[in-house]
Amino acid sequence: MPDRLGLIGDQDTVLGFGAMGMDCWIAESRSQALDALKELFSPPASPGSEKEGYYAVVFITHEVARMIGEEIDLAQMGKFPTGNVSGTGSVHQPVFMEIPSCLSRGKMGLRELTAIVEKAVGIADIMDKA
């Protein structure tokens, strides 16, 4: 059963989330981001070890998501090349959540929040009909 949280992002974002006890990977390049994704999908360590269990949710900063978006899509469909087959024979698929990083703070979150509020109050529907 997946029970871990992970994050792939820039160094500043990783430092903040790592301080909360989350498993984190620094990815400043596409190569580092792909290495982190492969490690994330590697089989869990033996019981009682530090990296025991699969990841339920993986947060990915906006910049990393732009670098490896295609691979994230494959992983969400259970088609990431490294596999990660659990003991039951099923493919493990964590939920990937894109978040703003320390580098992009404000802009991405504001766009998403605006879209959610517009939809909630019906402005988006009104604007579509105008």
GINORDA-V151456 format. One record per residue. N is the residue number from 1. RES is the residue in one small letter. PHI is phi as a letter, one per 40 degrees, with the letter a starting at -180 (none if undefined). BURIAL is b if it has 9 or more other ideal C-beta (glycine too) atoms within 8 Angstrom, else e. D_FIRST is the distance of its C-alpha to the first C-alpha in whole Angstrom. Layout:
n = <N N>
res = <RES RES>
phi = <PHI PHI>
burial = <BURIAL BURIAL>
d_first = <D_FIRST D_FIRST>
//
This chain:
n = <1 2 3 4 5 6 7 8 9 10 11 12 13 14 15 16 17 18 19 20 21 22 23 24 25 26 27 28 29 30 31 32 33 34 35 36 37 38 39 40 41 42 43 44 45 46 47 48 49 50 51 52 53 54 55 56 57 58 59 60 61 62 63 64 65 66 67 68 69 70 71 72 73 74 75 76 77 78 79 80 81 82 83 84 85 86 87 88 89 90 91 92 93 94 95 96 97 98 99 100 101 102 103 104 105 106 107 108 109 110 111 112 113 114 115 116 117 118 119 120 121 122 123 124 125 126 127 128 129 130>
res = <m p d r l g l i g d q d t v l g f g a m g m d c w i a e s r s q a l d a l k e l f s p p a s p g s e k e g y y a v v f i t h e v a r m i g e e i d l a q m g k f p t g n v s g t g s v h q p v f m e i p s c l s r g k m g l r e l t a i v e k a v g i a d i m d k a>
phi = <none c a b b b a b a c d c c c c c c c c c g c c b b c b b b c c c c c c c c c c c c c d c c c d g c c b c g c c c b b c b c d c c d c c b d c c c d c c c c g b c d c g g c c c c g c c c b c c b b c b c c c c b d g c c c c c c c c c c c d c c c g c c c c c c c c>
burial = <e b e b b b b b b b e b b b e b b b e e e b b b b b b e e e e b b b b b b b e b b e e e e e e e e e e b b b b b b b b b b b b b b e b b e e b b e b b e e e e b e e e b e b e e e e e b e b e b e e b b b e b b e e e b b e e e e e b e b b b e e e b b e e e e e e>
d_first = <0 4 6 9 13 15 19 21 25 28 29 30 27 25 27 26 23 22 24 22 19 17 17 20 22 25 27 30 31 29 29 27 25 24 23 21 19 19 18 15 14 15 13 11 14 14 13 15 16 16 14 11 7 7 9 8 12 15 18 21 25 27 29 26 25 29 29 26 26 26 23 21 22 21 17 17 18 16 19 19 21 19 16 13 12 9 10 10 13 11 12 9 11 11 13 17 19 22 24 28 28 31 33 33 33 34 35 32 31 34 34 31 32 35 34 31 34 37 34 34 38 39 41 39 40 43 44 43 45 48>
//
